[in-house]
Amino acid sequence: MRWLARTWLALSDADDRALAPLRVLPAASPALAGAVSAAVLQIHPAWYRGRIACMEMSLATVLALALCGRRAHWVLGARQLPAEAHAWVWTENGAFGLSGRDRPDPRRPWVGTLATPPVPHPRKGEP
């Protein structure tokens, strides 16, 4: 798991088009998504001098899950008063990367502005 996280953290400079093929993968289970998310948080290559923040960590998690053959969504979002931006991982079973001061606050909710691959919406008549 750490090898996957380390590899994809180093290669996490991707965009929406690069993640589009992930939409055909089956959804990640909560256990797998949690394990990969935890593994990515523990990785910080000694050779990398740059900042590794929510954007890089969440993208590395999505890519590592894709290597496991599972889909998660990379979400970029914001909240107001004061304005803040954040990135996190979303699955049908919950969000990963919302902890500490980034934890959801009912008074200032995080609003996703971009999710990739796109989150499927249920059709009429589906739950």
Buried (B, 14 or more C-beta within 10 A) or exposed (E): BEEBBBBBBBEBEBEEEEBEEBEEBEBBBEEBBBBBBEBBBEBEEEEEEEEBEBBBBBBBBBBBBBEBEBBBBBBBBEBEEEEEEBBBBBBBBEBBBBEEEBEEEEEEEBEBEEBBBEEEEEEEEEE
